[in-house]
């Protein structure tokens, strides 16, 4: 497994844990790109991240690098 783990999901149907795992990457930028592609695939009109959330976990430091929850209207 690579250092950075990307998680992504829709707040209506959170599965939790590894069910929300998207990809493992060597860089944060690779994770961000994968998350953005998945988000655009699901919600091409949601540029404000109103409906989905994302997290990037650093498995070496054991902490979140990115933790963006969904925004409620």
C-alpha positions in Angstrom: 0.0 0.0 0.0 1.2 3.5 -0.9 1.7 6.3 1.7 -1.5 8.4 1.0 -5.0 7.0 1.0 -7.9 8.8 -0.6 -11.4 8.5 0.7 -14.5 10.0 -1.0 -18.2 9.7 -0.6 -21.7 11.1 -0.8 -23.2 12.2 2.5 -26.5 10.6 1.7 -25.1 7.1 1.6 -22.0 6.9 3.8 -20.6 3.4 4.1 -17.7 4.2 6.4 -14.2 2.9 6.7 -12.7 1.1 3.7 -16.0 1.1 1.8 -15.2 4.8 1.1 -11.6 4.1 0.1 -10.9 5.3 -3.5 -7.2 4.9 -4.2 -3.7 4.8 -2.6 -1.1 7.1 -4.1 2.5 8.2 -3.7 1.7 11.9 -3.5 -1.1 14.1 -2.2 -1.5 15.6 -5.6 -2.3 12.2 -7.2 -4.9 11.6 -4.5 -6.5 15.0 -5.1 -6.6 14.4 -8.9 -8.3 11.0 -8.4 -10.9 12.5 -6.0 -11.6 15.4 -8.3 -12.1 13.0 -11.3 -14.5 10.9 -9.2 -16.4 14.0 -8.0 -16.8 15.4 -11.5 -18.0 11.9 -12.7 -20.7 11.9 -10.0 -21.6 15.6 -9.7 -20.3 17.7 -12.7 -22.3 20.7 -11.6 -21.3 20.7 -7.9 -18.1 22.8 -7.9 -18.6 23.9 -4.3 -18.5 20.4 -2.8 -22.0 20.8 -1.4 -23.0 17.1 -1.7 -19.8 15.1 -1.2 -16.8 14.9 1.1 -13.1 13.9 0.8 -10.3 12.8 3.0 -6.6 12.0 2.4 -4.9 10.0 5.1 -1.1 10.0 5.5 -0.3 6.4 6.6 3.2 7.3 7.6 2.3 10.2 10.0 -1.1 8.6 10.8 -3.1 11.8 10.3 -5.5 13.4 7.9 -3.8 15.7 5.4 -7.2 16.7 3.9 -10.5 16.5 5.6 -13.3 18.2 3.8 -16.8 17.4 5.1 -20.0 18.0 3.1 -21.7 21.4 3.6 -25.4 21.4 4.7 -27.6 23.9 3.1 
